[in-house]
């Protein structure tokens, strides 16, 4: 049975939440129980970190995604690192002994990963030479080298978002196009994004200070996760700004940042129609608006087209409704 990407994400978040609970409960017990029982609690925490959680991760993530079984070594390494930072000094020798046992497999995994990165980079450069589109070419190159599986798609999507989030200031390679149309100005999406980021920053600092009163480690982990979520938002916004709709020589590249993408032959466009905010798309129509209730143009195609979507399977449709600035100008260019 094939598990959907949405279900996989639920499993991942459930597994991470379980790890956070193990961490929080372990820290609480080690600081609250009597000194006589602290060693027993620490041993139980060590068992949960290096055995219970890796086993749970295997059944919740690795097995449903059909990942290679040796990827569990990376999970064990992370768990050992966290346990080493938390356990009492006199129990850390258990972690060091375990690290010695898995050192050789880890080196082998590192060498294998480096060889794959080299092949991915070569495939990525070839795709960039044809059509420079980071949001599409990075996942495509990883799928070509490592297999077009759900796991690879999710990993590639996360890396793409991090790329945009960490390097939001860097301009993407230019694509030769006769016309470019942004998708965010008319609905003032930049202002909305600014409000969201401001609220996230305030809550991040306040929540971090609150958790510091109870556990420095928990505050650190929650803060890292919050920063990652903020990078996700920044990456999404940067992609929206840097990835406009493009009219190429005989094609049109329709997209909303990293969220979805469709490269369509202009000869396949049956009609374009201006719509209002109150427009209700048909069930078979793909709603690709930046904000679902703020769309302004409807594309109808002669033949079905395929839409690549972030974290989800591609879909086929004959209609797309979306948001485009200066929609009348785009319609005029297509009709010319």
Beta strands, then each sheet from edge to edge (+ up, - down):
strand 1: 179-181
strand 2: 245-247
strand 3: 251-256
strand 4: 260-265
strand 5: 269-274
strand 6: 286-287
strand 7: 297-309
strand 8: 312-322
sheet 1: 1+ 2- 3+ 4- 7+ 5-
sheet 2: 1+ 2- 3+ 4- 7+ 8- 6-
end
